[in-house]
């Protein structure tokens, strides 16, 4: 998982969009999700990974 805040995406009282992405060892993004305002990527960590069966993966 890696997250970036997008430059220039803030407006008014809204902070910049924060987009964590799940990436493979080859650095290919497999999923990405915008973190809702007033929260952080830690609370949203599992949501983008739900579609994948990660049983036994370390």
N, C-alpha and C positions, 0 to 999 in steps of 0.2 A: 504494500500500500504506500502511496505517495500522494501528497496533496499540495495544491498550488492555489493561491489567490489570484484571480484574474485582474490584471491591471486595467484600470479605466472602467470597471463594471459597477463601481459604487455610484449611487445617486441619492441626493437628499440625505435622509437619515439611515438609509440602507447601506450596510458595509459591502465591501467587494465580495463577489461570488467566490466561494471556496469550493474547489472541485477535487476531492480525493479520488484516486483511481487505483484499481488493482492491476498489477503488471506481472508478466511472466519473467522468468530468469533471462529471457532474451530481450527484455524491456519493451514488450508489446503490451499495450493497454488492452485488457479484456472487458473492463466495465468501468463506468464513471458515474458519479452521483453528485449533485449539488447539495451541500450541507445547508439546511434551513437556517435562517437568521436566528440569533439568540441561542445557538447550540454550538457544538464543535464536532470535529471529525471523529473523536473518540466515541461519542454516543451513536454515531452513524456508521461505524466501522463494519459491522456485520451485514448491513442491508445490501450492499452491492455484491456480496459473496453468496447470498442465499440461493441463487439459481444453480450453483455449482456443488457437486457432491465432493466434499473435501475430507471424507472419512479416511483416516490414516495418513493424511498429509501433514507434514511438519514444517 
